[in-house]
Amino acid sequence: MTSPGDASPGDAPPGDGLGGLATTELAAAVVRALLAVDRSVATAESLTGGLVSAALTTVPGASAVVRGGVVSYATEVKQTVLGVPGDLLETLGAVSAETAVAMADGTRRVLEADWGVATTGVAGPDPAEGKPVGRVHLAVTGPPSDGAREEVRLSRTLNLTGTRDQIRDETVRQALDLLLAALEGDNPRDSGTGKVRLTPWTPGFRSEGGIGDGSATT
């Protein structure tokens, strides 16, 4: 149902690259990791409509680490609430890696959280402004890891197949996996899981590998 990274839609099994962990297990692991370092997280969700936040808050003790979430389903909410730059949205669109990173940064700022996790993409049933059904961008941003100067800024691009509900559910699972990887300090350039380290977006900037090379809405 899912093909992690920015490969074309394929036949990789749902557990590929994630060790077969279920959403509930990943959510619990994220909460434990945040509790261990006394850090907080906020979500910014488009196609998942609050499902990432819901998964985290089902875990006992999540209230100590989950600040809240913003469901920025409309493009204008991404700009007015989360502060995603208008020129970014005009240049790359709502469904892009750079927009996902800006969403993650925005929810951290708005909700005063240490970490931000964001989802944006096309769940279907129809393509959106040139982006196919199943194209999803995830992002996680957070404080520098031990000994590092720069903040953590990770993105993962997915091309998923399945029903609308399946795409949304797998997006949640992958978002939690990316967040957990960031918290555990996994190599952000591990091609097997499609993690890519991004620099802050500036006009005219495009990330490597054709990520975010067009415009679409969620």
TIRO-2110 file (N, C-alpha, C; in Angstrom, 1 decimal):
// TIRO-2110
0.8, -1.2, 0.0, N, 1, A
0.0, 0.0, 0.0, CA, 1, A
0.9, 1.2, 0.0, C, 1, A
2.1, 1.1, 0.5, N, 2, A
2.9, 2.3, 0.6, CA, 2, A
4.3, 2.1, 0.1, C, 2, A
4.8, 3.2, -0.5, N, 3, A
6.2, 3.1, -0.9, CA, 3, A
6.9, 4.3, -0.3, C, 3, A
7.7, 4.1, 0.8, N, 4, A
8.3, 5.2, 1.5, CA, 4, A
9.3, 5.9, 0.6, C, 4, A
9.5, 7.2, 0.9, N, 5, A
10.4, 8.0, 0.1, CA, 5, A
9.8, 8.6, -1.1, C, 5, A
10.6, 9.1, -2.0, N, 6, A
10.0, 9.7, -3.2, CA, 6, A
10.0, 8.8, -4.4, C, 6, A
9.9, 7.5, -4.2, N, 7, A
9.8, 6.6, -5.3, CA, 7, A
8.4, 6.6, -5.9, C, 7, A
8.2, 6.0, -7.0, N, 8, A
6.9, 5.9, -7.6, CA, 8, A
6.0, 5.0, -6.8, C, 8, A
4.7, 5.1, -6.9, N, 9, A
3.8, 4.2, -6.1, CA, 9, A
4.2, 2.8, -6.4, C, 9, A
4.2, 2.0, -5.4, N, 10, A
4.7, 0.6, -5.6, CA, 10, A
4.0, -0.4, -4.7, C, 10, A
4.6, -1.5, -4.6, N, 11, A
4.0, -2.6, -3.9, CA, 11, A
4.7, -2.9, -2.5, C, 11, A
5.4, -2.0, -2.0, N, 12, A
6.1, -2.2, -0.7, CA, 12, A
5.0, -2.4, 0.4, C, 12, A
5.2, -3.4, 1.3, N, 13, A
4.2, -3.7, 2.3, CA, 13, A
4.1, -2.5, 3.3, C, 13, A
2.9, -2.4, 4.0, N, 14, A
2.7, -1.3, 5.0, CA, 14, A
3.9, -1.2, 6.0, C, 14, A
4.5, -2.3, 6.4, N, 15, A
5.5, -2.2, 7.4, CA, 15, A
6.9, -2.0, 6.9, C, 15, A
7.0, -1.8, 5.6, N, 16, A
8.4, -1.7, 5.0, CA, 16, A
9.0, -0.4, 5.5, C, 16, A
10.2, -0.6, 6.1, N, 17, A
11.0, 0.6, 6.6, CA, 17, A
10.6, 1.0, 8.0, C, 17, A
9.6, 0.5, 8.5, N, 18, A
9.1, 0.9, 9.9, CA, 18, A
9.1, -0.3, 10.9, C, 18, A
9.7, -1.4, 10.5, N, 19, A
9.7, -2.5, 11.4, CA, 19, A
8.4, -3.1, 11.7, C, 19, A
7.3, -2.8, 10.9, N, 20, A
6.0, -3.4, 11.1, CA, 20, A
5.3, -2.8, 12.3, C, 20, A
5.7, -1.7, 12.9, N, 21, A
5.1, -1.1, 14.1, CA, 21, A
3.7, -0.5, 13.7, C, 21, A
2.8, -0.8, 14.6, N, 22, A
1.4, -0.2, 14.4, CA, 22, A
1.4, 1.2, 14.9, C, 22, A
0.4, 1.9, 14.4, N, 23, A
0.3, 3.3, 14.8, CA, 23, A
0.3, 3.5, 16.3, C, 23, A
-0.5, 2.7, 17.0, N, 24, A
-0.5, 2.8, 18.5, CA, 24, A
0.8, 2.6, 19.1, C, 24, A
1.6, 1.7, 18.6, N, 25, A
3.0, 1.4, 19.2, CA, 25, A
3.9, 2.6, 18.9, C, 25, A
3.8, 3.2, 17.7, N, 26, A
4.6, 4.3, 17.4, CA, 26, A
4.2, 5.5, 18.2, C, 26, A
2.9, 5.7, 18.4, N, 27, A
2.5, 6.9, 19.2, CA, 27, A
3.0, 6.7, 20.7, C, 27, A
2.9, 5.5, 21.2, N, 28, A
3.4, 5.3, 22.6, CA, 28, A
4.9, 5.5, 22.7, C, 28, A
5.6, 5.1, 21.7, N, 29, A
7.1, 5.3, 21.6, CA, 29, A
7.4, 6.8, 21.6, C, 29, A
6.7, 7.5, 20.8, N, 30, A
6.9, 9.0, 20.7, CA, 30, A
6.7, 9.6, 22.0, C, 30, A
5.6, 9.3, 22.7, N, 31, A
5.3, 9.9, 24.0, CA, 31, A
6.4, 9.6, 25.0, C, 31, A
6.8, 8.3, 25.0, N, 32, A
7.9, 7.9, 25.9, CA, 32, A
9.2, 8.7, 25.7, C, 32, A
9.5, 8.8, 24.4, N, 33, A
10.7, 9.6, 24.0, CA, 33, A
10.6, 11.0, 24.4, C, 33, A
9.5, 11.6, 24.3, N, 34, A
9.3, 13.0, 24.7, CA, 34, A
9.4, 13.2, 26.2, C, 34, A
8.7, 12.3, 26.9, N, 35, A
8.8, 12.3, 28.3, CA, 35, A
10.2, 12.2, 28.9, C, 35, A
11.0, 11.3, 28.2, N, 36, A
12.3, 11.1, 28.7, CA, 36, A
13.2, 12.3, 28.6, C, 36, A
12.9, 13.2, 27.7, N, 37, A
13.8, 14.4, 27.5, CA, 37, A
13.1, 15.7, 27.9, C, 37, A
11.8, 15.5, 28.4, N, 38, A
11.0, 16.7, 28.9, CA, 38, A
10.8, 17.7, 27.7, C, 38, A
10.4, 17.2, 26.6, N, 39, A
10.1, 18.0, 25.4, CA, 39, A
8.6, 17.9, 25.1, C, 39, A
8.2, 18.9, 24.3, N, 40, A
6.8, 18.9, 23.9, CA, 40, A
6.6, 18.8, 22.4, C, 40, A
5.4, 18.5, 21.9, N, 41, A
5.2, 18.4, 20.4, CA, 41, A
3.9, 19.1, 20.1, C, 41, A
3.8, 19.6, 18.9, N, 42, A
2.5, 20.1, 18.4, CA, 42, A
2.4, 19.6, 16.9, C, 42, A
1.2, 19.5, 16.5, N, 43, A
0.9, 19.0, 15.1, CA, 43, A
0.3, 20.0, 14.2, C, 43, A
0.6, 19.9, 12.9, N, 44, A
-0.1, 20.7, 11.9, CA, 44, A
-0.5, 19.7, 10.8, C, 44, A
-1.8, 19.6, 10.6, N, 45, A
-2.3, 18.5, 9.7, CA, 45, A
-3.2, 19.1, 8.7, C, 45, A
-3.1, 18.6, 7.5, N, 46, A
-4.0, 18.9, 6.4, CA, 46, A
-4.8, 17.7, 6.0, C, 46, A
-4.2, 16.8, 5.2, N, 47, A
-5.1, 15.6, 4.8, CA, 47, A
-5.5, 14.7, 5.9, C, 47, A
-4.7, 14.6, 7.0, N, 48, A
-5.0, 13.7, 8.1, CA, 48, A
-6.0, 14.3, 9.1, C, 48, A
-6.3, 15.6, 9.0, N, 49, A
-7.4, 16.2, 9.7, CA, 49, A
-7.4, 16.0, 11.2, C, 49, A
-6.3, 15.9, 11.8, N, 50, A
-6.2, 15.8, 13.3, CA, 50, A
-5.9, 14.4, 13.7, C, 50, A
-5.7, 13.4, 12.8, N, 51, A
-5.5, 12.0, 13.2, CA, 51, A
-4.2, 11.8, 13.9, C, 51, A
-3.2, 12.6, 13.5, N, 52, A
-1.9, 12.4, 14.2, CA, 52, A
-2.0, 12.8, 15.6, C, 52, A
-2.6, 14.0, 15.9, N, 53, A
-2.9, 14.4, 17.2, CA, 53, A
-3.7, 13.4, 18.0, C, 53, A
-4.7, 12.9, 17.4, N, 54, A
-5.6, 11.9, 18.0, CA, 54, A
-4.8, 10.7, 18.4, C, 54, A
-3.9, 10.2, 17.5, N, 55, A
-3.1, 9.0, 17.9, CA, 55, A
-2.2, 9.3, 19.1, C, 55, A
-1.6, 10.4, 19.1, N, 56, A
-0.8, 10.8, 20.3, CA, 56, A
-1.5, 10.9, 21.6, C, 56, A
-2.7, 11.5, 21.5, N, 57, A
-3.5, 11.7, 22.7, CA, 57, A
-4.2, 10.5, 23.2, C, 57, A
-4.2, 9.4, 22.5, N, 58, A
-4.7, 8.2, 23.1, CA, 58, A
-3.8, 7.5, 24.0, C, 58, A
-2.5, 8.0, 24.1, N, 59, A
-1.5, 7.4, 24.9, CA, 59, A
-1.6, 8.0, 26.3, C, 59, A
-1.7, 7.1, 27.4, N, 60, A
-1.7, 7.7, 28.7, CA, 60, A
-0.5, 8.5, 29.0, C, 60, A
-0.6, 9.6, 29.6, N, 61, A
0.5, 10.5, 29.9, CA, 61, A
0.8, 11.5, 28.8, C, 61, A
0.1, 11.5, 27.7, N, 62, A
0.4, 12.3, 26.6, CA, 62, A
0.1, 13.8, 26.9, C, 62, A
-0.7, 14.1, 27.9, N, 63, A
-1.0, 15.5, 28.2, CA, 63, A
0.3, 16.2, 28.7, C, 63, A
1.3, 15.5, 29.1, N, 64, A
2.5, 16.1, 29.6, CA, 64, A
3.4, 16.6, 28.5, C, 64, A
3.1, 16.1, 27.3, N, 65, A
4.1, 16.4, 26.2, CA, 65, A
3.4, 16.9, 24.9, C, 65, A
2.1, 16.7, 24.7, N, 66, A
1.3, 17.2, 23.6, CA, 66, A
0.7, 18.5, 23.8, C, 66, A
1.2, 19.5, 23.1, N, 67, A
0.7, 20.9, 23.3, CA, 67, A
-0.7, 21.1, 22.6, C, 67, A
-0.9, 20.5, 21.5, N, 68, A
-2.1, 20.6, 20.7, CA, 68, A
-1.8, 20.5, 19.2, C, 68, A
-2.8, 20.9, 18.4, N, 69, A
-2.6, 20.8, 17.0, CA, 69, A
-3.4, 21.8, 16.2, C, 69, A
-3.0, 22.0, 15.0, N, 70, A
-3.7, 22.9, 14.1, CA, 70, A
-4.1, 22.1, 12.9, C, 70, A
-5.4, 22.0, 12.6, N, 71, A
-5.9, 21.3, 11.4, CA, 71, A
-6.0, 22.4, 10.3, C, 71, A
-5.0, 22.5, 9.5, N, 72, A
-4.9, 23.6, 8.5, CA, 72, A
-5.4, 23.0, 7.1, C, 72, A
-6.6, 22.6, 7.0, N, 73, A
-7.1, 21.9, 5.9, CA, 73, A
-7.2, 22.8, 4.7, C, 73, A
-7.5, 24.1, 4.9, N, 74, A
-7.6, 25.1, 3.8, CA, 74, A
-6.2, 25.7, 3.7, C, 74, A
-5.9, 26.0, 2.4, N, 75, A
-4.6, 26.6, 2.1, CA, 75, A
-4.4, 28.0, 2.9, C, 75, A
-5.5, 28.8, 2.9, N, 76, A
-5.4, 30.1, 3.6, CA, 76, A
-5.1, 29.9, 5.1, C, 76, A
-5.5, 28.8, 5.7, N, 77, A
-5.2, 28.6, 7.1, CA, 77, A
-3.7, 28.3, 7.3, C, 77, A
-3.2, 27.6, 6.4, N, 78, A
-1.7, 27.4, 6.4, CA, 78, A
-1.0, 28.7, 6.5, C, 78, A
-1.5, 29.7, 5.7, N, 79, A
-0.8, 31.0, 5.7, CA, 79, A
-1.2, 31.9, 6.9, C, 79, A
-2.5, 32.0, 7.2, N, 80, A
-2.9, 32.9, 8.2, CA, 80, A
-2.7, 32.5, 9.6, C, 80, A
-2.8, 31.2, 9.9, N, 81, A
-2.6, 30.6, 11.2, CA, 81, A
-1.2, 30.1, 11.5, C, 81, A
-0.7, 29.4, 10.5, N, 82, A
0.7, 28.8, 10.7, CA, 82, A
1.8, 29.6, 10.2, C, 82, A
1.5, 30.6, 9.4, N, 83, A
2.5, 31.5, 8.9, CA, 83, A
3.3, 31.0, 7.7, C, 83, A
2.7, 30.0, 7.0, N, 84, A
3.4, 29.6, 5.8, CA, 84, A
3.5, 30.7, 4.8, C, 84, A
4.7, 31.1, 4.3, N, 85, A
4.8, 32.2, 3.4, CA, 85, A
3.9, 32.1, 2.2, C, 85, A
3.2, 33.2, 1.8, N, 86, A
2.4, 33.2, 0.7, CA, 86, A
3.1, 32.9, -0.6, C, 86, A
4.4, 33.4, -0.7, N, 87, A
5.1, 33.2, -2.0, CA, 87, A
5.5, 31.7, -2.1, C, 87, A
5.7, 31.0, -0.9, N, 88, A
6.0, 29.6, -1.0, CA, 88, A
4.8, 28.9, -1.5, C, 88, A
3.6, 29.2, -1.0, N, 89, A
2.4, 28.5, -1.5, CA, 89, A
2.1, 28.8, -2.9, C, 89, A
2.4, 30.0, -3.4, N, 90, A
2.2, 30.3, -4.8, CA, 90, A
3.2, 29.6, -5.7, C, 90, A
4.4, 29.5, -5.2, N, 91, A
5.5, 28.9, -6.0, CA, 91, A
5.5, 27.4, -6.0, C, 91, A
5.4, 26.8, -4.9, N, 92, A
5.5, 25.3, -4.7, CA, 92, A
4.1, 24.6, -4.4, C, 92, A
3.2, 25.4, -3.9, N, 93, A
1.9, 24.8, -3.6, CA, 93, A
1.7, 24.3, -2.2, C, 93, A
0.5, 23.9, -1.9, N, 94, A
0.2, 23.4, -0.5, CA, 94, A
0.8, 22.0, -0.3, C, 94, A
0.9, 21.3, -1.4, N, 95, A
1.5, 19.9, -1.2, CA, 95, A
2.9, 19.9, -1.7, C, 95, A
3.8, 20.2, -0.8, N, 96, A
5.2, 20.2, -1.1, CA, 96, A
6.0, 20.0, 0.2, C, 96, A
7.2, 19.6, 0.1, N, 97, A
8.1, 19.3, 1.3, CA, 97, A
8.3, 20.6, 2.0, C, 97, A
8.5, 21.7, 1.3, N, 98, A
8.8, 23.0, 1.9, CA, 98, A
7.6, 23.5, 2.7, C, 98, A
6.4, 23.3, 2.1, N, 99, A
5.2, 23.7, 2.9, CA, 99, A
5.1, 22.9, 4.1, C, 99, A
5.3, 21.6, 4.1, N, 100, A
5.2, 20.8, 5.2, CA, 100, A
6.2, 21.2, 6.3, C, 100, A
7.4, 21.6, 6.0, N, 101, A
8.4, 22.1, 6.9, CA, 101, A
7.9, 23.4, 7.5, C, 101, A
7.4, 24.3, 6.7, N, 102, A
6.9, 25.6, 7.2, CA, 102, A
5.7, 25.4, 8.2, C, 102, A
4.9, 24.4, 7.9, N, 103, A
3.7, 24.0, 8.7, CA, 103, A
4.2, 23.6, 10.1, C, 103, A
5.3, 22.7, 10.1, N, 104, A
5.8, 22.2, 11.3, CA, 104, A
6.4, 23.3, 12.2, C, 104, A
7.1, 24.2, 11.5, N, 105, A
7.7, 25.4, 12.2, CA, 105, A
6.6, 26.2, 12.8, C, 105, A
5.5, 26.4, 12.0, N, 106, A
4.4, 27.3, 12.4, CA, 106, A
3.7, 26.8, 13.6, C, 106, A
3.4, 25.5, 13.6, N, 107, A
2.7, 25.0, 14.8, CA, 107, A
3.6, 25.0, 16.1, C, 107, A
4.9, 24.8, 15.9, N, 108, A
5.8, 25.0, 17.0, CA, 108, A
5.7, 26.4, 17.6, C, 108, A
5.7, 27.3, 16.7, N, 109, A
5.6, 28.7, 17.2, CA, 109, A
4.3, 29.1, 17.8, C, 109, A
3.2, 28.7, 17.1, N, 110, A
1.9, 29.1, 17.6, CA, 110, A
1.5, 28.4, 18.9, C, 110, A
1.9, 27.2, 19.1, N, 111, A
1.6, 26.4, 20.3, CA, 111, A
2.7, 26.3, 21.3, C, 111, A
3.8, 27.0, 21.0, N, 112, A
5.0, 27.0, 21.9, CA, 112, A
5.5, 25.6, 22.3, C, 112, A
5.7, 24.8, 21.2, N, 113, A
6.2, 23.5, 21.4, CA, 113, A
7.6, 23.3, 21.0, C, 113, A
8.3, 22.3, 21.5, N, 114, A
9.7, 22.1, 21.1, CA, 114, A
9.8, 21.4, 19.8, C, 114, A
8.9, 20.5, 19.5, N, 115, A
8.9, 19.8, 18.2, CA, 115, A
7.6, 20.1, 17.5, C, 115, A
7.7, 20.0, 16.1, N, 116, A
6.5, 20.1, 15.3, CA, 116, A
6.5, 19.0, 14.3, C, 116, A
5.3, 18.5, 14.0, N, 117, A
5.2, 17.4, 13.0, CA, 117, A
4.0, 17.9, 12.1, C, 117, A
4.2, 17.7, 10.8, N, 118, A
3.2, 18.2, 9.8, CA, 118, A
2.9, 17.2, 8.7, C, 118, A
1.7, 17.3, 8.2, N, 119, A
1.3, 16.4, 7.1, CA, 119, A
0.5, 17.2, 6.1, C, 119, A
0.8, 17.0, 4.8, N, 120, A
0.1, 17.6, 3.7, CA, 120, A
0.1, 16.7, 2.5, C, 120, A
-0.9, 16.6, 1.8, N, 121, A
-0.9, 15.7, 0.6, CA, 121, A
-2.3, 15.6, 0.0, C, 121, A
-2.4, 14.6, -0.9, N, 122, A
-3.7, 14.3, -1.6, CA, 122, A
-4.2, 12.9, -1.2, C, 122, A
-5.3, 12.9, -0.5, N, 123, A
-5.8, 11.6, -0.1, CA, 123, A
-6.8, 11.0, -1.1, C, 123, A
-7.3, 11.8, -2.0, N, 124, A
-8.2, 11.3, -3.0, CA, 124, A
-9.7, 11.7, -2.6, C, 124, A
-10.6, 11.3, -3.5, N, 125, A
-10.4, 10.3, -4.5, CA, 125, A
-9.9, 10.8, -5.8, C, 125, A
-9.7, 12.1, -6.0, N, 126, A
-9.3, 12.7, -7.2, CA, 126, A
-7.9, 13.4, -7.0, C, 126, A
-7.1, 13.5, -8.1, N, 127, A
-5.9, 14.3, -8.0, CA, 127, A
-6.2, 15.7, -7.7, C, 127, A
-5.2, 16.5, -7.2, N, 128, A
-5.4, 17.9, -6.9, CA, 128, A
-4.3, 18.7, -7.6, C, 128, A
-4.7, 19.5, -8.6, N, 129, A
-3.8, 20.5, -9.2, CA, 129, A
-2.5, 19.9, -9.6, C, 129, A
-2.5, 18.8, -10.3, N, 130, A
-1.3, 18.2, -10.8, CA, 130, A
-0.6, 17.2, -9.9, C, 130, A
-1.1, 17.0, -8.7, N, 131, A
-0.5, 16.1, -7.8, CA, 131, A
-1.4, 14.8, -7.7, C, 131, A
-0.8, 13.6, -7.9, N, 132, A
-1.6, 12.4, -7.9, CA, 132, A
-2.1, 12.0, -6.5, C, 132, A
-3.2, 11.3, -6.5, N, 133, A
-3.7, 10.7, -5.3, CA, 133, A
-2.6, 9.9, -4.6, C, 133, A
-2.4, 10.1, -3.3, N, 134, A
-1.4, 9.4, -2.6, CA, 134, A
-0.1, 10.1, -2.4, C, 134, A
0.1, 11.3, -3.1, N, 135, A
1.3, 12.1, -2.9, CA, 135, A
1.2, 12.8, -1.5, C, 135, A
2.1, 12.5, -0.7, N, 136, A
2.1, 13.0, 0.7, CA, 136, A
3.5, 13.6, 1.1, C, 136, A
3.5, 14.7, 1.7, N, 137, A
4.7, 15.2, 2.3, CA, 137, A
4.6, 15.3, 3.8, C, 137, A
5.6, 14.9, 4.5, N, 138, A
5.6, 14.9, 6.0, CA, 138, A
6.8, 15.8, 6.4, C, 138, A
6.7, 16.4, 7.5, N, 139, A
7.9, 17.2, 8.0, CA, 139, A
7.9, 17.1, 9.6, C, 139, A
9.1, 17.1, 10.1, N, 140, A
9.4, 17.2, 11.5, CA, 140, A
10.5, 18.3, 11.7, C, 140, A
10.2, 19.2, 12.6, N, 141, A
11.2, 20.2, 13.0, CA, 141, A
11.3, 20.3, 14.5, C, 141, A
12.6, 20.5, 14.9, N, 142, A
12.8, 20.6, 16.4, CA, 142, A
14.1, 21.2, 16.8, C, 142, A
14.4, 21.1, 18.0, N, 143, A
15.6, 21.7, 18.5, CA, 143, A
16.9, 21.0, 18.1, C, 143, A
18.0, 21.6, 18.1, N, 144, A
19.3, 20.9, 17.7, CA, 144, A
19.5, 19.6, 18.6, C, 144, A
20.0, 18.6, 18.0, N, 145, A
20.4, 17.4, 18.8, CA, 145, A
21.6, 17.7, 19.5, C, 145, A
22.0, 16.8, 20.4, N, 146, A
23.2, 17.0, 21.2, CA, 146, A
24.4, 17.3, 20.4, C, 146, A
25.1, 18.4, 20.7, N, 147, A
26.3, 18.8, 20.0, CA, 147, A
26.1, 19.5, 18.7, C, 147, A
24.9, 19.6, 18.2, N, 148, A
24.6, 20.2, 16.9, CA, 148, A
24.2, 21.7, 17.1, C, 148, A
24.5, 22.5, 16.1, N, 149, A
24.1, 23.9, 16.1, CA, 149, A
22.8, 24.2, 15.4, C, 149, A
22.5, 23.4, 14.4, N, 150, A
21.3, 23.7, 13.6, CA, 150, A
20.1, 22.9, 14.1, C, 150, A
19.0, 23.5, 14.0, N, 151, A
17.7, 22.8, 14.3, CA, 151, A
17.5, 21.6, 13.4, C, 151, A
16.8, 20.6, 13.9, N, 152, A
16.4, 19.4, 13.1, CA, 152, A
15.3, 19.9, 12.2, C, 152, A
15.4, 19.6, 10.9, N, 153, A
14.4, 19.9, 9.9, CA, 153, A
14.4, 18.7, 8.9, C, 153, A
13.4, 17.8, 9.1, N, 154, A
13.3, 16.6, 8.3, CA, 154, A
12.1, 16.6, 7.4, C, 154, A
12.2, 16.0, 6.3, N, 155, A
11.0, 15.8, 5.4, CA, 155, A
11.0, 14.4, 4.9, C, 155, A
9.8, 13.9, 4.7, N, 156, A
9.6, 12.6, 4.0, CA, 156, A
8.5, 12.7, 3.0, C, 156, A
8.8, 12.2, 1.8, N, 157, A
7.8, 12.2, 0.7, CA, 157, A
7.3, 10.8, 0.5, C, 157, A
6.0, 10.6, 0.4, N, 158, A
5.4, 9.3, 0.2, CA, 158, A
4.5, 9.3, -1.1, C, 158, A
4.5, 8.2, -1.7, N, 159, A
3.5, 7.9, -2.8, CA, 159, A
2.7, 6.7, -2.4, C, 159, A
1.5, 6.9, -1.9, N, 160, A
0.7, 5.8, -1.3, CA, 160, A
-0.4, 5.4, -2.3, C, 160, A
-0.7, 4.1, -2.2, N, 161, A
-1.9, 3.6, -2.9, CA, 161, A
-2.9, 3.1, -1.9, C, 161, A
-4.2, 2.9, -2.4, N, 162, A
-5.2, 2.4, -1.5, CA, 162, A
-6.4, 3.4, -1.5, C, 162, A
-7.3, 3.1, -0.6, N, 163, A
-8.5, 4.0, -0.4, CA, 163, A
-8.1, 5.3, 0.3, C, 163, A
-9.0, 6.2, 0.3, N, 164, A
-8.7, 7.5, 1.0, CA, 164, A
-8.4, 7.2, 2.5, C, 164, A
-9.2, 6.4, 3.1, N, 165, A
-8.9, 6.1, 4.5, CA, 165, A
-7.6, 5.4, 4.7, C, 165, A
-7.2, 4.5, 3.8, N, 166, A
-5.9, 3.8, 3.9, CA, 166, A
-4.8, 4.8, 3.8, C, 166, A
-4.9, 5.7, 2.8, N, 167, A
-3.8, 6.7, 2.6, CA, 167, A
-3.7, 7.6, 3.9, C, 167, A
-4.8, 8.0, 4.4, N, 168, A
-4.8, 8.9, 5.6, CA, 168, A
-4.2, 8.1, 6.8, C, 168, A
-4.6, 6.8, 7.0, N, 169, A
-4.1, 6.0, 8.1, CA, 169, A
-2.6, 5.8, 8.0, C, 169, A
-2.1, 5.5, 6.8, N, 170, A
-0.7, 5.2, 6.6, CA, 170, A
0.1, 6.5, 6.7, C, 170, A
-0.4, 7.6, 6.4, N, 171, A
0.2, 8.9, 6.6, CA, 171, A
0.5, 9.2, 8.0, C, 171, A
-0.5, 8.9, 8.9, N, 172, A
-0.4, 9.0, 10.3, CA, 172, A
0.8, 8.2, 10.8, C, 172, A
0.8, 6.9, 10.4, N, 173, A
1.8, 6.0, 10.8, CA, 173, A
3.2, 6.5, 10.4, C, 173, A
3.3, 6.9, 9.2, N, 174, A
4.6, 7.4, 8.7, CA, 174, A
5.1, 8.7, 9.4, C, 174, A
4.1, 9.6, 9.7, N, 175, A
4.4, 10.8, 10.4, CA, 175, A
5.0, 10.5, 11.8, C, 175, A
4.4, 9.6, 12.5, N, 176, A
4.8, 9.2, 13.8, CA, 176, A
6.2, 8.6, 13.7, C, 176, A
6.4, 7.8, 12.7, N, 177, A
7.7, 7.1, 12.5, CA, 177, A
8.8, 8.2, 12.3, C, 177, A
8.5, 9.2, 11.5, N, 178, A
9.5, 10.2, 11.2, CA, 178, A
9.8, 11.0, 12.5, C, 178, A
8.8, 11.3, 13.3, N, 179, A
9.0, 12.0, 14.5, CA, 179, A
9.8, 11.2, 15.5, C, 179, A
9.5, 9.9, 15.6, N, 180, A
10.3, 9.0, 16.5, CA, 180, A
11.7, 9.0, 16.0, C, 180, A
12.0, 8.9, 14.7, N, 181, A
13.3, 8.8, 14.2, CA, 181, A
14.1, 10.1, 14.6, C, 181, A
13.4, 11.2, 14.5, N, 182, A
14.1, 12.5, 14.8, CA, 182, A
14.4, 12.5, 16.3, C, 182, A
13.5, 12.1, 17.1, N, 183, A
13.7, 12.1, 18.6, CA, 183, A
14.8, 11.1, 19.0, C, 183, A
15.0, 10.1, 18.3, N, 184, A
16.0, 9.1, 18.6, CA, 184, A
17.3, 9.4, 17.9, C, 184, A
17.3, 10.4, 17.1, N, 185, A
18.5, 10.8, 16.4, CA, 185, A
19.0, 10.0, 15.3, C, 185, A
18.0, 9.3, 14.6, N, 186, A
18.4, 8.5, 13.5, CA, 186, A
18.9, 9.3, 12.3, C, 186, A
19.7, 8.7, 11.5, N, 187, A
20.3, 9.4, 10.3, CA, 187, A
19.2, 10.0, 9.4, C, 187, A
19.1, 11.3, 9.3, N, 188, A
18.1, 11.9, 8.5, CA, 188, A
18.2, 11.7, 7.0, C, 188, A
19.3, 11.2, 6.6, N, 189, A
19.5, 10.9, 5.1, CA, 189, A
19.4, 9.5, 4.8, C, 189, A
18.8, 8.7, 5.7, N, 190, A
18.6, 7.3, 5.4, CA, 190, A
17.7, 7.1, 4.3, C, 190, A
18.2, 6.7, 3.1, N, 191, A
17.3, 6.6, 1.9, CA, 191, A
16.3, 5.5, 2.0, C, 191, A
16.4, 4.6, 2.9, N, 192, A
15.5, 3.5, 3.1, CA, 192, A
14.2, 4.0, 3.6, C, 192, A
14.2, 5.1, 4.4, N, 193, A
12.9, 5.7, 4.9, CA, 193, A
12.6, 7.0, 4.3, C, 193, A
13.3, 7.5, 3.4, N, 194, A
13.0, 8.7, 2.7, CA, 194, A
13.1, 9.9, 3.5, C, 194, A
14.0, 9.9, 4.5, N, 195, A
14.2, 11.1, 5.3, CA, 195, A
15.2, 12.1, 4.6, C, 195, A
14.9, 13.3, 4.5, N, 196, A
15.7, 14.3, 3.9, CA, 196, A
15.9, 15.5, 4.8, C, 196, A
17.1, 16.0, 5.0, N, 197, A
17.3, 17.2, 5.8, CA, 197, A
17.1, 18.4, 4.9, C, 197, A
16.3, 19.3, 5.3, N, 198, A
16.0, 20.5, 4.5, CA, 198, A
16.5, 21.8, 5.1, C, 198, A
16.9, 22.7, 4.3, N, 199, A
17.2, 24.1, 4.8, CA, 199, A
15.9, 24.9, 4.8, C, 199, A
15.9, 26.0, 5.5, N, 200, A
14.7, 26.9, 5.5, CA, 200, A
14.4, 27.3, 4.0, C, 200, A
13.1, 27.4, 3.7, N, 201, A
12.8, 27.8, 2.3, CA, 201, A
13.0, 29.3, 2.1, C, 201, A
13.6, 29.7, 1.0, N, 202, A
13.7, 31.0, 0.5, CA, 202, A
13.1, 31.1, -0.9, C, 202, A
12.6, 32.3, -1.4, N, 203, A
12.1, 32.3, -2.7, CA, 203, A
13.1, 31.8, -3.7, C, 203, A
12.7, 31.0, -4.6, N, 204, A
13.6, 30.4, -5.7, CA, 204, A
14.2, 29.1, -5.3, C, 204, A
14.1, 28.7, -4.0, N, 205, A
14.7, 27.5, -3.5, CA, 205, A
13.8, 26.3, -3.8, C, 205, A
14.4, 25.2, -4.2, N, 206, A
13.7, 23.9, -4.3, CA, 206, A
14.6, 22.9, -3.7, C, 206, A
14.0, 22.0, -3.0, N, 207, A
14.8, 20.9, -2.3, CA, 207, A
15.2, 19.9, -3.4, C, 207, A
16.1, 19.0, -2.9, N, 208, A
16.7, 18.1, -3.8, CA, 208, A
15.7, 17.0, -4.2, C, 208, A
16.0, 16.4, -5.4, N, 209, A
15.2, 15.2, -5.8, CA, 209, A
13.9, 15.5, -6.3, C, 209, A
13.6, 16.8, -6.7, N, 210, A
12.3, 17.1, -7.2, CA, 210, A
11.2, 17.2, -6.2, C, 210, A
11.5, 17.2, -5.0, N, 211, A
10.5, 17.3, -3.9, CA, 211, A
9.8, 18.6, -4.0, C, 211, A
8.5, 18.7, -4.0, N, 212, A
7.8, 19.9, -4.0, CA, 212, A
7.9, 20.7, -5.3, C, 212, A
7.9, 20.0, -6.4, N, 213, A
8.1, 20.7, -7.7, CA, 213, A
6.8, 21.0, -8.4, C, 213, A
5.9, 21.6, -7.7, N, 214, A
4.6, 22.0, -8.3, CA, 214, A
3.7, 22.5, -7.3, C, 214, A
2.5, 22.8, -7.7, N, 215, A
1.5, 23.3, -6.7, CA, 215, A
0.3, 22.4, -6.7, C, 215, A
-0.4, 22.4, -5.5, N, 216, A
-1.6, 21.6, -5.4, CA, 216, A
-2.3, 22.0, -4.1, C, 216, A
-3.5, 21.6, -3.9, N, 217, A
-4.2, 21.9, -2.7, CA, 217, A
-4.6, 20.6, -2.1, C, 217, A
-4.9, 20.7, -0.8, N, 218, A
-5.3, 19.5, 0.0, CA, 218, A
-6.8, 19.4, 0.0, C, 218, A
END
